[in-house]
């Protein structure tokens, strides 16, 4: 009997994880047999939380499933990480025309480096289409920020944001 397991990698900074990320993870689990959610480190980015804390925040708000792995990769290309994990797909979200253009170019470069790994794009629903970690972080600080920010992140993540804002 022929058996094929579809494995995808969904990578991001998750600084912090948002309901948009959770939607992507939920959709990834619906589309693939196995999903690896990977926190990548981009040397060009300045992060608000160390990778260990981002891993902890992410693990606190994703389902506990043998089909889901939360991992970290550093100093390597996403396609190389995907190959190492025996993934056949890279899952990416498209929120805007800017996202599309960036992801289109990255898909072509990834295909040059790893032609057997396909990139799958999905678009989030309208109510979370503008949601990003950067947007969430930009809302922290002014009086009443907690009421606004808790709409966009899971409770376990909000608790850490609230503590960090001190």
TORTI-294997 format. One record per atom (N, C-alpha, C): residue number from 1; residue in three letters; atom name; x, z, y. Coordinates in Angstrom, 2 decimals, always signed. Example, Ala and Ser with C-alpha at 12.3 -4.5 7.8 and 13.67 -1.06 7.14 Angstrom:
REM residues 2
BADO    n  res  atom       px       pz       py
BADO    1  ALA     N   +13.19    +7.80    -5.69
BADO    1  ALA    CA   +12.30    +7.80    -4.50
BADO    1  ALA     C   +13.20    +7.80    -3.30
BADO    2  SER     N   +12.85    +7.08    -2.25
BADO    2  SER    CA   +13.67    +7.14    -1.06
BADO    2  SER     C   +12.90    +7.87    +0.03
***
This chain:
REM residues 166
BADO    n  res  atom       px       pz       py
BADO    1  UNK     N    +0.84    +0.00    -1.19
BADO    1  UNK    CA    +0.00    +0.00    +0.00
BADO    1  UNK     C    +0.88    +0.00    +1.24
BADO    2  UNK     N    +0.52    -0.82    +2.21
BADO    2  UNK    CA    +1.27    -0.94    +3.46
BADO    2  UNK     C    +0.82    +0.15    +4.42
BADO    3  UNK     N    +1.80    +0.84    +4.98
BADO    3  UNK    CA    +1.50    +1.90    +5.95
BADO    3  UNK     C    +2.37    +1.70    +7.17
BADO    4  UNK     N    +1.77    +1.73    +8.32
BADO    4  UNK    CA    +2.49    +1.53    +9.57
BADO    4  UNK     C    +2.11    +2.63   +10.54
BADO    5  UNK     N    +3.10    +3.35   +11.01
BADO    5  UNK    CA    +2.85    +4.42   +11.98
BADO    5  UNK     C    +3.26    +3.92   +13.35
BADO    6  UNK     N    +2.30    +3.94   +14.27
BADO    6  UNK    CA    +2.59    +3.52   +15.65
BADO    6  UNK     C    +3.06    +4.73   +16.45
BADO    7  UNK     N    +4.32    +4.68   +16.90
BADO    7  UNK    CA    +4.91    +5.77   +17.66
BADO    7  UNK     C    +5.21    +5.28   +19.07
BADO    8  UNK     N    +4.82    +6.08   +20.06
BADO    8  UNK    CA    +5.07    +5.74   +21.46
BADO    8  UNK     C    +5.78    +6.89   +22.16
BADO    9  UNK     N    +6.53    +6.52   +23.20
BADO    9  UNK    CA    +7.15    +7.50   +24.08
BADO    9  UNK     C    +6.48    +7.38   +25.44
BADO   10  UNK     N    +6.03    +8.51   +25.95
BADO   10  UNK    CA    +5.51    +8.59   +27.31
BADO   10  UNK     C    +6.48    +9.48   +28.08
BADO   11  UNK     N    +7.21    +8.90   +29.01
BADO   11  UNK    CA    +8.26    +9.63   +29.71
BADO   11  UNK     C    +7.92    +9.80   +31.19
BADO   12  UNK     N    +8.43   +10.88   +31.75
BADO   12  UNK    CA    +8.27   +11.14   +33.17
BADO   12  UNK     C    +9.08   +12.35   +33.56
BADO   13  UNK     N    +8.99   +12.71   +34.83
BADO   13  UNK    CA    +9.70   +13.91   +35.29
BADO   13  UNK     C    +8.86   +15.17   +35.06
BADO   14  UNK     N    +7.54   +15.04   +35.12
BADO   14  UNK    CA    +6.64   +16.17   +34.89
BADO   14  UNK     C    +7.05   +17.37   +35.75
BADO   15  UNK     N    +7.21   +17.11   +37.04
BADO   15  UNK    CA    +7.74   +18.10   +37.98
BADO   15  UNK     C    +6.76   +18.37   +39.11
BADO   16  UNK     N    +5.63   +19.01   +38.85
BADO   16  UNK    CA    +5.13   +19.65   +37.63
BADO   16  UNK     C    +4.15   +18.73   +36.88
BADO   17  UNK     N    +3.77   +19.12   +35.66
BADO   17  UNK    CA    +2.72   +18.40   +34.95
BADO   17  UNK     C    +1.38   +18.52   +35.70
BADO   18  UNK     N    +0.62   +17.44   +35.71
BADO   18  UNK    CA    -0.68   +17.41   +36.39
BADO   18  UNK     C    -1.77   +17.00   +35.41
BADO   19  UNK     N    -3.02   +17.05   +35.89
BADO   19  UNK    CA    -4.12   +16.56   +35.06
BADO   19  UNK     C    -3.99   +15.06   +34.80
BADO   20  UNK     N    -3.32   +14.34   +35.69
BADO   20  UNK    CA    -3.05   +12.91   +35.44
BADO   20  UNK     C    -2.16   +12.73   +34.23
BADO   21  UNK     N    -1.11   +13.55   +34.13
BADO   21  UNK    CA    -0.23   +13.49   +32.96
BADO   21  UNK     C    -1.02   +13.83   +31.69
BADO   22  UNK     N    -1.86   +14.84   +31.77
BADO   22  UNK    CA    -2.63   +15.25   +30.58
BADO   22  UNK     C    -3.59   +14.14   +30.15
BADO   23  UNK     N    -4.16   +13.42   +31.12
BADO   23  UNK    CA    -5.03   +12.30   +30.78
BADO   23  UNK     C    -4.23   +11.24   +30.03
BADO   24  UNK     N    -3.02   +10.95   +30.51
BADO   24  UNK    CA    -2.18    +9.96   +29.84
BADO   24  UNK     C    -1.83   +10.41   +28.42
BADO   25  UNK     N    -1.55   +11.67   +28.25
BADO   25  UNK    CA    -1.22   +12.20   +26.92
BADO   25  UNK     C    -2.43   +12.09   +25.99
BADO   26  UNK     N    -3.59   +12.44   +26.51
BADO   26  UNK    CA    -4.83   +12.32   +25.72
BADO   26  UNK     C    -5.06   +10.88   +25.29
BADO   27  UNK     N    -4.89    +9.94   +26.20
BADO   27  UNK    CA    -5.08    +8.52   +25.88
BADO   27  UNK     C    -4.00    +8.06   +24.90
BADO   28  UNK     N    -2.77    +8.53   +25.09
BADO   28  UNK    CA    -1.69    +8.16   +24.18
BADO   28  UNK     C    -1.96    +8.62   +22.76
BADO   29  UNK     N    -2.50    +9.82   +22.63
BADO   29  UNK    CA    -2.85   +10.32   +21.29
BADO   29  UNK     C    -3.99    +9.52   +20.67
BADO   30  UNK     N    -4.89    +8.99   +21.51
BADO   30  UNK    CA    -5.98    +8.17   +20.99
BADO   30  UNK     C    -5.48    +6.79   +20.56
BADO   31  UNK     N    -4.44    +6.29   +21.21
BADO   31  UNK    CA    -3.95    +4.94   +20.93
BADO   31  UNK     C    -2.88    +4.88   +19.83
BADO   32  UNK     N    -2.11    +5.94   +19.69
BADO   32  UNK    CA    -0.95    +5.91   +18.79
BADO   32  UNK     C    -1.04    +7.00   +17.73
BADO   33  UNK     N    -0.35    +6.77   +16.62
BADO   33  UNK    CA    -0.33    +7.76   +15.55
BADO   33  UNK     C    +0.54    +8.96   +15.91
BADO   34  UNK     N    +1.58    +8.69   +16.69
BADO   34  UNK    CA    +2.51    +9.74   +17.11
BADO   34  UNK     C    +2.90    +9.47   +18.55
BADO   35  UNK     N    +2.93   +10.53   +19.35
BADO   35  UNK    CA    +3.29   +10.42   +20.76
BADO   35  UNK     C    +4.41   +11.40   +21.07
BADO   36  UNK     N    +5.46   +10.87   +21.66
BADO   36  UNK    CA    +6.57   +11.72   +22.11
BADO   36  UNK     C    +6.51   +11.75   +23.63
BADO   37  UNK     N    +6.25   +12.92   +24.18
BADO   37  UNK    CA    +6.22   +13.10   +25.62
BADO   37  UNK     C    +7.61   +13.58   +26.01
BADO   38  UNK     N    +8.30   +12.76   +26.79
BADO   38  UNK    CA    +9.71   +13.02   +27.06
BADO   38  UNK     C    +9.96   +13.24   +28.55
BADO   39  UNK     N   +10.63   +14.32   +28.85
BADO   39  UNK    CA   +11.05   +14.58   +30.21
BADO   39  UNK     C   +12.42   +13.94   +30.39
BADO   40  UNK     N   +12.45   +12.97   +31.28
BADO   40  UNK    CA   +13.70   +12.30   +31.58
BADO   40  UNK     C   +14.34   +12.89   +32.82
BADO   41  UNK     N   +15.63   +12.77   +32.91
BADO   41  UNK    CA   +16.35   +13.23   +34.09
BADO   41  UNK     C   +16.91   +12.02   +34.82
BADO   42  UNK     N   +16.49   +11.87   +36.06
BADO   42  UNK    CA   +16.95   +10.77   +36.90
BADO   42  UNK     C   +17.92   +11.35   +37.92
BADO   43  UNK     N   +19.20   +10.96   +37.88
BADO   43  UNK    CA   +20.18   +11.55   +38.80
BADO   43  UNK     C   +19.85   +11.29   +40.27
BADO   44  UNK     N   +19.01   +10.30   +40.55
BADO   44  UNK    CA   +18.64    +9.99   +41.93
BADO   44  UNK     C   +17.55   +10.92   +42.46
BADO   45  UNK     N   +16.92   +11.69   +41.58
BADO   45  UNK    CA   +15.81   +12.57   +41.98
BADO   45  UNK     C   +16.27   +14.01   +42.11
BADO   46  UNK     N   +15.66   +14.71   +43.07
BADO   46  UNK    CA   +15.87   +16.15   +43.19
BADO   46  UNK     C   +14.61   +16.82   +42.64
BADO   47  UNK     N   +14.79   +17.69   +41.66
BADO   47  UNK    CA   +13.66   +18.31   +41.00
BADO   47  UNK     C   +13.38   +19.70   +41.57
BADO   48  UNK     N   +12.11   +20.06   +41.55
BADO   48  UNK    CA   +11.70   +21.40   +42.01
BADO   48  UNK     C   +11.89   +22.45   +40.93
BADO   49  UNK     N   +11.81   +22.02   +39.66
BADO   49  UNK    CA   +11.91   +22.95   +38.54
BADO   49  UNK     C   +12.99   +22.46   +37.57
BADO   50  UNK     N   +13.76   +23.38   +37.00
BADO   50  UNK    CA   +14.75   +22.96   +36.00
BADO   50  UNK     C   +14.05   +22.41   +34.76
BADO   51  UNK     N   +14.76   +21.59   +33.99
BADO   51  UNK    CA   +14.17   +20.92   +32.84
BADO   51  UNK     C   +13.56   +21.91   +31.85
BADO   52  UNK     N   +14.20   +23.06   +31.65
BADO   52  UNK    CA   +13.68   +24.04   +30.70
BADO   52  UNK     C   +12.30   +24.54   +31.13
BADO   53  UNK     N   +12.12   +24.75   +32.42
BADO   53  UNK    CA   +10.83   +25.21   +32.93
BADO   53  UNK     C    +9.79   +24.10   +32.86
BADO   54  UNK     N   +10.19   +22.85   +33.11
BADO   54  UNK    CA    +9.25   +21.73   +32.98
BADO   54  UNK     C    +8.81   +21.56   +31.53
BADO   55  UNK     N    +9.75   +21.74   +30.59
BADO   55  UNK    CA    +9.38   +21.69   +29.17
BADO   55  UNK     C    +8.38   +22.78   +28.84
BADO   56  UNK     N    +8.63   +23.99   +29.33
BADO   56  UNK    CA    +7.73   +25.12   +29.08
BADO   56  UNK     C    +6.34   +24.85   +29.68
BADO   57  UNK     N    +6.31   +24.36   +30.91
BADO   57  UNK    CA    +5.01   +24.07   +31.55
BADO   57  UNK     C    +4.25   +23.01   +30.77
BADO   58  UNK     N    +4.95   +21.96   +30.35
BADO   58  UNK    CA    +4.31   +20.88   +29.61
BADO   58  UNK     C    +3.77   +21.38   +28.27
BADO   59  UNK     N    +4.59   +22.13   +27.55
BADO   59  UNK    CA    +4.15   +22.64   +26.24
BADO   59  UNK     C    +2.97   +23.59   +26.38
BADO   60  UNK     N    +2.87   +24.29   +27.51
BADO   60  UNK    CA    +1.77   +25.25   +27.70
BADO   60  UNK     C    +0.42   +24.57   +27.90
BADO   61  UNK     N    +0.43   +23.28   +28.21
BADO   61  UNK    CA    -0.86   +22.65   +28.53
BADO   61  UNK     C    -1.19   +21.43   +27.68
BADO   62  UNK     N    -0.38   +21.13   +26.66
BADO   62  UNK    CA    -0.71   +20.03   +25.76
BADO   62  UNK     C    -1.22   +20.60   +24.44
BADO   63  UNK     N    -2.00   +19.80   +23.71
BADO   63  UNK    CA    -2.51   +20.29   +22.43
BADO   63  UNK     C    -1.38   +20.51   +21.43
BADO   64  UNK     N    -1.55   +21.51   +20.60
BADO   64  UNK    CA    -0.61   +21.76   +19.52
BADO   64  UNK     C    -1.00   +20.82   +18.38
BADO   65  UNK     N    -0.17   +19.81   +18.16
BADO   65  UNK    CA    -0.48   +18.79   +17.16
BADO   65  UNK     C    +0.80   +18.29   +16.52
BADO   66  UNK     N    +0.74   +18.06   +15.23
BADO   66  UNK    CA    +1.91   +17.50   +14.54
BADO   66  UNK     C    +2.15   +16.06   +14.98
BADO   67  UNK     N    +1.17   +15.45   +15.62
BADO   67  UNK    CA    +1.30   +14.07   +16.11
BADO   67  UNK     C    +1.95   +14.01   +17.49
BADO   68  UNK     N    +2.19   +15.17   +18.10
BADO   68  UNK    CA    +2.70   +15.22   +19.47
BADO   68  UNK     C    +4.01   +16.00   +19.51
BADO   69  UNK     N    +5.01   +15.39   +20.13
BADO   69  UNK    CA    +6.30   +16.05   +20.31
BADO   69  UNK     C    +6.63   +16.06   +21.79
BADO   70  UNK     N    +7.12   +17.18   +22.29
BADO   70  UNK    CA    +7.59   +17.29   +23.66
BADO   70  UNK     C    +9.10   +17.40   +23.59
BADO   71  UNK     N    +9.79   +16.50   +24.31
BADO   71  UNK    CA   +11.24   +16.43   +24.22
BADO   71  UNK     C   +11.85   +16.18   +25.59
BADO   72  UNK     N   +13.17   +16.17   +25.62
BADO   72  UNK    CA   +13.92   +15.91   +26.84
BADO   72  UNK     C   +15.04   +14.93   +26.50
BADO   73  UNK     N   +15.29   +14.02   +27.41
BADO   73  UNK    CA   +16.47   +13.16   +27.23
BADO   73  UNK     C   +17.22   +13.09   +28.55
BADO   74  UNK     N   +18.52   +13.00   +28.43
BADO   74  UNK    CA   +19.38   +13.05   +29.59
BADO   74  UNK     C   +20.48   +12.00   +29.43
BADO   75  UNK     N   +20.83   +11.36   +30.51
BADO   75  UNK    CA   +21.96   +10.45   +30.55
BADO   75  UNK     C   +21.85    +9.33   +29.52
BADO   76  UNK     N   +20.65    +8.78   +29.38
BADO   76  UNK    CA   +20.46    +7.61   +28.53
BADO   76  UNK     C   +19.24    +6.84   +29.02
BADO   77  UNK     N   +19.20    +5.58   +28.66
BADO   77  UNK    CA   +18.06    +4.76   +29.03
BADO   77  UNK     C   +16.86    +5.14   +28.16
BADO   78  UNK     N   +15.68    +4.99   +28.74
BADO   78  UNK    CA   +14.45    +5.31   +28.01
BADO   78  UNK     C   +14.36    +4.51   +26.71
BADO   79  UNK     N   +14.70    +3.23   +26.74
BADO   79  UNK    CA   +14.61    +2.44   +25.51
BADO   79  UNK     C   +15.58    +2.94   +24.44
BADO   80  UNK     N   +16.74    +3.44   +24.85
BADO   80  UNK    CA   +17.68    +4.00   +23.87
BADO   80  UNK     C   +17.11    +5.28   +23.25
BADO   81  UNK     N   +16.47    +6.10   +24.09
BADO   81  UNK    CA   +15.81    +7.29   +23.57
BADO   81  UNK     C   +14.69    +6.88   +22.60
BADO   82  UNK     N   +13.89    +5.88   +22.99
BADO   82  UNK    CA   +12.79    +5.41   +22.13
BADO   82  UNK     C   +13.33    +4.90   +20.79
BADO   83  UNK     N   +14.41    +4.15   +20.84
BADO   83  UNK    CA   +15.02    +3.66   +19.58
BADO   83  UNK     C   +15.46    +4.84   +18.71
BADO   84  UNK     N   +16.10    +5.83   +19.33
BADO   84  UNK    CA   +16.58    +7.00   +18.58
BADO   84  UNK     C   +15.42    +7.74   +17.92
BADO   85  UNK     N   +14.25    +7.70   +18.56
BADO   85  UNK    CA   +13.05    +8.38   +18.03
BADO   85  UNK     C   +12.21    +7.46   +17.14
BADO   86  UNK     N   +12.72    +6.25   +16.85
BADO   86  UNK    CA   +11.98    +5.26   +16.04
BADO   86  UNK     C   +10.63    +4.92   +16.64
BADO   87  UNK     N   +10.56    +4.86   +17.94
BADO   87  UNK    CA    +9.31    +4.49   +18.63
BADO   87  UNK     C    +9.25    +2.97   +18.79
BADO   88  UNK     N    +8.04    +2.45   +18.67
BADO   88  UNK    CA    +7.82    +1.02   +18.83
BADO   88  UNK     C    +7.24    +0.67   +20.20
BADO   89  UNK     N    +6.80    +1.72   +20.93
BADO   89  UNK    CA    +6.10    +1.50   +22.19
BADO   89  UNK     C    +6.58    +2.49   +23.25
BADO   90  UNK     N    +6.51    +2.03   +24.47
BADO   90  UNK    CA    +6.67    +2.90   +25.64
BADO   90  UNK     C    +5.34    +2.87   +26.36
BADO   91  UNK     N    +4.78    +4.03   +26.63
BADO   91  UNK    CA    +3.50    +4.15   +27.31
BADO   91  UNK     C    +3.74    +4.45   +28.78
BADO   92  UNK     N    +3.12    +3.68   +29.66
BADO   92  UNK    CA    +3.30    +3.87   +31.10
BADO   92  UNK     C    +1.94    +3.80   +31.79
BADO   93  UNK     N    +1.81    +4.58   +32.84
BADO   93  UNK    CA    +0.59    +4.57   +33.63
BADO   93  UNK     C    +0.79    +3.76   +34.90
BADO   94  UNK     N    -0.26    +3.06   +35.29
BADO   94  UNK    CA    -0.24    +2.26   +36.52
BADO   94  UNK     C    -1.32    +2.80   +37.44
BADO   95  UNK     N    -0.91    +3.38   +38.58
BADO   95  UNK    CA    -1.87    +3.94   +39.53
BADO   95  UNK     C    -2.09    +3.06   +40.74
BADO   96  UNK     N    -1.14    +2.19   +41.04
BADO   96  UNK    CA    -1.20    +1.43   +42.28
BADO   96  UNK     C    -0.44    +0.12   +42.14
BADO   97  UNK     N    -0.59    -0.77   +43.11
BADO   97  UNK    CA    +0.21    -2.01   +43.08
BADO   97  UNK     C    +1.72    -1.73   +43.08
BADO   98  UNK     N    +2.14    -0.69   +43.79
BADO   98  UNK    CA    +3.57    -0.34   +43.79
BADO   98  UNK     C    +4.02    +0.07   +42.40
BADO   99  UNK     N    +3.22    +0.90   +41.72
BADO   99  UNK    CA    +3.53    +1.28   +40.34
BADO   99  UNK     C    +3.65    +0.04   +39.46
BADO  100  UNK     N    +2.67    -0.86   +39.62
BADO  100  UNK    CA    +2.67    -2.06   +38.79
BADO  100  UNK     C    +3.95    -2.86   +38.97
BADO  101  UNK     N    +4.35    -3.08   +40.20
BADO  101  UNK    CA    +5.54    -3.89   +40.45
BADO  101  UNK     C    +6.78    -3.23   +39.86
BADO  102  UNK     N    +6.93    -1.93   +40.07
BADO  102  UNK    CA    +8.07    -1.20   +39.51
BADO  102  UNK     C    +8.05    -1.27   +37.98
BADO  103  UNK     N    +6.90    -0.98   +37.38
BADO  103  UNK    CA    +6.79    -0.94   +35.92
BADO  103  UNK     C    +6.94    -2.34   +35.31
BADO  104  UNK     N    +6.51    -3.36   +36.01
BADO  104  UNK    CA    +6.67    -4.74   +35.52
BADO  104  UNK     C    +8.16    -5.07   +35.40
BADO  105  UNK     N    +8.93    -4.73   +36.43
BADO  105  UNK    CA   +10.37    -4.99   +36.41
BADO  105  UNK     C   +11.04    -4.18   +35.29
BADO  106  UNK     N   +10.68    -2.89   +35.19
BADO  106  UNK    CA   +11.27    -2.05   +34.15
BADO  106  UNK     C   +10.93    -2.56   +32.75
BADO  107  UNK     N    +9.73    -3.06   +32.57
BADO  107  UNK    CA    +9.32    -3.61   +31.28
BADO  107  UNK     C   +10.22    -4.77   +30.90
BADO  108  UNK     N   +10.53    -5.63   +31.86
BADO  108  UNK    CA   +11.40    -6.78   +31.59
BADO  108  UNK     C   +12.81    -6.33   +31.23
BADO  109  UNK     N   +13.34    -5.38   +31.98
BADO  109  UNK    CA   +14.69    -4.87   +31.69
BADO  109  UNK     C   +14.72    -4.19   +30.32
BADO  110  UNK     N   +13.70    -3.37   +30.04
BADO  110  UNK    CA   +13.62    -2.71   +28.73
BADO  110  UNK     C   +13.54    -3.73   +27.61
BADO  111  UNK     N   +12.79    -4.81   +27.82
BADO  111  UNK    CA   +12.66    -5.85   +26.79
BADO  111  UNK     C   +14.00    -6.56   +26.57
BADO  112  UNK     N   +14.78    -6.71   +27.63
BADO  112  UNK    CA   +16.12    -7.30   +27.45
BADO  112  UNK     C   +16.99    -6.39   +26.60
BADO  113  UNK     N   +16.87    -5.08   +26.80
BADO  113  UNK    CA   +17.72    -4.11   +26.09
BADO  113  UNK     C   +17.20    -3.80   +24.68
BADO  114  UNK     N   +15.89    -3.87   +24.50
BADO  114  UNK    CA   +15.29    -3.52   +23.21
BADO  114  UNK     C   +14.05    -4.39   +22.99
BADO  115  UNK     N   +14.25    -5.64   +22.54
BADO  115  UNK    CA   +13.12    -6.57   +22.41
BADO  115  UNK     C   +12.03    -6.14   +21.43
BADO  116  UNK     N   +12.33    -5.22   +20.52
BADO  116  UNK    CA   +11.33    -4.81   +19.54
BADO  116  UNK     C   +10.44    -3.68   +20.05
BADO  117  UNK     N   +10.73    -3.13   +21.22
BADO  117  UNK    CA    +9.91    -2.06   +21.78
BADO  117  UNK     C    +9.00    -2.64   +22.85
BADO  118  UNK     N    +7.71    -2.50   +22.64
BADO  118  UNK    CA    +6.72    -3.01   +23.58
BADO  118  UNK     C    +6.31    -1.93   +24.57
BADO  119  UNK     N    +6.02    -2.36   +25.78
BADO  119  UNK    CA    +5.51    -1.45   +26.81
BADO  119  UNK     C    +4.01    -1.64   +26.93
BADO  120  UNK     N    +3.29    -0.53   +26.90
BADO  120  UNK    CA    +1.83    -0.54   +27.03
BADO  120  UNK     C    +1.48    +0.15   +28.34
BADO  121  UNK     N    +0.72    -0.55   +29.18
BADO  121  UNK    CA    +0.29    +0.00   +30.47
BADO  121  UNK     C    -1.17    +0.40   +30.38
BADO  122  UNK     N    -1.50    +1.57   +30.92
BADO  122  UNK    CA    -2.90    +1.94   +31.06
BADO  122  UNK     C    -3.13    +2.47   +32.47
BADO  123  UNK     N    -4.35    +2.30   +32.92
BADO  123  UNK    CA    -4.72    +2.74   +34.26
BADO  123  UNK     C    -5.63    +3.96   +34.17
BADO  124  UNK     N    -5.32    +4.99   +34.95
BADO  124  UNK    CA    -6.17    +6.18   +34.92
BADO  124  UNK     C    -7.50    +5.92   +35.62
BADO  125  UNK     N    -8.48    +6.76   +35.35
BADO  125  UNK    CA    -9.76    +6.62   +36.05
BADO  125  UNK     C    -9.60    +6.93   +37.54
BADO  126  UNK     N   -10.53    +6.47   +38.31
BADO  126  UNK    CA   -10.50    +6.58   +39.77
BADO  126  UNK     C   -10.27    +8.00   +40.26
BADO  127  UNK     N   -10.88    +8.99   +39.61
BADO  127  UNK    CA   -10.79   +10.36   +40.13
BADO  127  UNK     C    -9.40   +10.98   +40.03
BADO  128  UNK     N    -8.50   +10.38   +39.23
BADO  128  UNK    CA    -7.13   +10.90   +39.18
BADO  128  UNK     C    -6.10    +9.81   +39.49
BADO  129  UNK     N    -6.54    +8.67   +39.94
BADO  129  UNK    CA    -5.64    +7.53   +40.16
BADO  129  UNK     C    -4.56    +7.82   +41.20
BADO  130  UNK     N    -4.84    +8.67   +42.16
BADO  130  UNK    CA    -3.86    +8.97   +43.20
BADO  130  UNK     C    -3.03   +10.21   +42.90
BADO  131  UNK     N    -3.29   +10.84   +41.79
BADO  131  UNK    CA    -2.64   +12.11   +41.46
BADO  131  UNK     C    -1.21   +11.91   +40.98
BADO  132  UNK     N    -0.29   +12.65   +41.58
BADO  132  UNK    CA    +1.11   +12.62   +41.16
BADO  132  UNK     C    +1.73   +13.99   +41.39
BADO  133  UNK     N    +2.84   +14.23   +40.73
BADO  133  UNK    CA    +3.57   +15.49   +40.94
BADO  133  UNK     C    +4.00   +15.63   +42.38
BADO  134  UNK     N    +4.46   +14.54   +42.98
BADO  134  UNK    CA    +4.90   +14.57   +44.39
BADO  134  UNK     C    +3.75   +14.95   +45.31
BADO  135  UNK     N    +2.58   +14.40   +45.05
BADO  135  UNK    CA    +1.41   +14.72   +45.87
BADO  135  UNK     C    +1.08   +16.21   +45.75
BADO  136  UNK     N    +1.10   +16.73   +44.53
BADO  136  UNK    CA    +0.80   +18.14   +44.31
BADO  136  UNK     C    +1.80   +19.01   +45.07
BADO  137  UNK     N    +3.08   +18.71   +44.95
BADO  137  UNK    CA    +4.11   +19.51   +45.63
BADO  137  UNK     C    +3.96   +19.45   +47.15
BADO  138  UNK     N    +3.50   +18.31   +47.67
BADO  138  UNK    CA    +3.35   +18.18   +49.12
BADO  138  UNK     C    +2.20   +19.04   +49.67
BADO  139  UNK     N    +1.30   +19.46   +48.79
BADO  139  UNK    CA    +0.15   +20.28   +49.22
BADO  139  UNK     C    +0.47   +21.77   +49.27
BADO  140  UNK     N    +1.58   +22.17   +48.66
BADO  140  UNK    CA    +1.92   +23.59   +48.58
BADO  140  UNK     C    +2.47   +24.09   +49.90
BADO  141  UNK     N    +1.96   +25.23   +50.34
BADO  141  UNK    CA    +2.51   +25.87   +51.53
BADO  141  UNK     C    +1.50   +26.29   +52.57
BADO  142  UNK     N    +0.72   +25.34   +53.11
BADO  142  UNK    CA    -0.24   +25.74   +54.15
BADO  142  UNK     C    -1.26   +26.74   +53.63
BADO  143  UNK     N    -1.80   +27.50   +54.54
BADO  143  UNK    CA    -2.81   +28.49   +54.19
BADO  143  UNK     C    -3.93   +27.84   +53.39
BADO  144  UNK     N    -4.28   +28.44   +52.26
BADO  144  UNK    CA    -5.35   +27.93   +51.40
BADO  144  UNK     C    -4.90   +26.88   +50.40
BADO  145  UNK     N    -3.59   +26.64   +50.27
BADO  145  UNK    CA    -3.11   +25.60   +49.38
BADO  145  UNK     C    -3.52   +25.84   +47.93
BADO  146  UNK     N    -3.63   +27.12   +47.54
BADO  146  UNK    CA    -3.94   +27.43   +46.15
BADO  146  UNK     C    -5.28   +26.82   +45.72
BADO  147  UNK     N    -6.27   +26.92   +46.59
BADO  147  UNK    CA    -7.59   +26.38   +46.25
BADO  147  UNK     C    -7.54   +24.87   +46.03
BADO  148  UNK     N    -6.73   +24.19   +46.80
BADO  148  UNK    CA    -6.61   +22.73   +46.68
BADO  148  UNK     C    -5.81   +22.36   +45.43
BADO  149  UNK     N    -4.63   +22.96   +45.26
BADO  149  UNK    CA    -3.71   +22.57   +44.20
BADO  149  UNK     C    -4.27   +22.87   +42.81
BADO  150  UNK     N    -5.03   +23.96   +42.67
BADO  150  UNK    CA    -5.53   +24.29   +41.33
BADO  150  UNK     C    -6.49   +23.25   +40.78
BADO  151  UNK     N    -6.98   +22.35   +41.61
BADO  151  UNK    CA    -7.84   +21.24   +41.15
BADO  151  UNK     C    -7.05   +20.19   +40.38
BADO  152  UNK     N    -5.73   +20.15   +40.61
BADO  152  UNK    CA    -4.92   +19.05   +40.12
BADO  152  UNK     C    -3.98   +19.38   +38.97
BADO  153  UNK     N    -3.85   +20.67   +38.66
BADO  153  UNK    CA    -2.92   +21.07   +37.61
BADO  153  UNK     C    -3.60   +22.07   +36.67
BADO  154  UNK     N    -3.16   +22.11   +35.41
BADO  154  UNK    CA    -3.71   +23.09   +34.47
BADO  154  UNK     C    -3.39   +24.52   +34.93
BADO  155  UNK     N    -4.21   +25.50   +34.52
BADO  155  UNK    CA    -4.01   +26.89   +34.95
BADO  155  UNK     C    -2.60   +27.43   +34.68
BADO  156  UNK     N    -2.01   +27.11   +33.52
BADO  156  UNK    CA    -0.67   +27.62   +33.22
BADO  156  UNK     C    +0.37   +27.06   +34.18
BADO  157  UNK     N    +0.20   +25.83   +34.61
BADO  157  UNK    CA    +1.11   +25.21   +35.58
BADO  157  UNK     C    +0.87   +25.81   +36.96
BADO  158  UNK     N    -0.41   +25.97   +37.32
BADO  158  UNK    CA    -0.73   +26.56   +38.62
BADO  158  UNK     C    -0.10   +27.95   +38.77
BADO  159  UNK     N    -0.13   +28.75   +37.72
BADO  159  UNK    CA    +0.45   +30.09   +37.77
BADO  159  UNK     C    +1.94   +30.01   +38.11
BADO  160  UNK     N    +2.64   +29.06   +37.55
BADO  160  UNK    CA    +4.07   +28.93   +37.85
BADO  160  UNK     C    +4.30   +28.39   +39.26
BADO  161  UNK     N    +3.44   +27.50   +39.72
BADO  161  UNK    CA    +3.57   +27.00   +41.09
BADO  161  UNK     C    +3.32   +28.13   +42.08
BADO  162  UNK     N    +2.31   +28.93   +41.80
BADO  162  UNK    CA    +1.96   +30.05   +42.67
BADO  162  UNK     C    +3.11   +31.06   +42.71
BADO  163  UNK     N    +3.69   +31.35   +41.57
BADO  163  UNK    CA    +4.82   +32.27   +41.50
BADO  163  UNK     C    +6.03   +31.71   +42.24
BADO  164  UNK     N    +6.31   +30.44   +42.09
BADO  164  UNK    CA    +7.48   +29.82   +42.74
BADO  164  UNK     C    +7.30   +29.80   +44.26
BADO  165  UNK     N    +6.05   +29.64   +44.72
BADO  165  UNK    CA    +5.78   +29.61   +46.16
BADO  165  UNK     C    +5.91   +30.99   +46.77
BADO  166  UNK     N    +5.75   +32.02   +45.89
BADO  166  UNK    CA    +5.92   +33.42   +46.22
BADO  166  UNK     C    +5.34   +33.83   +47.48
***
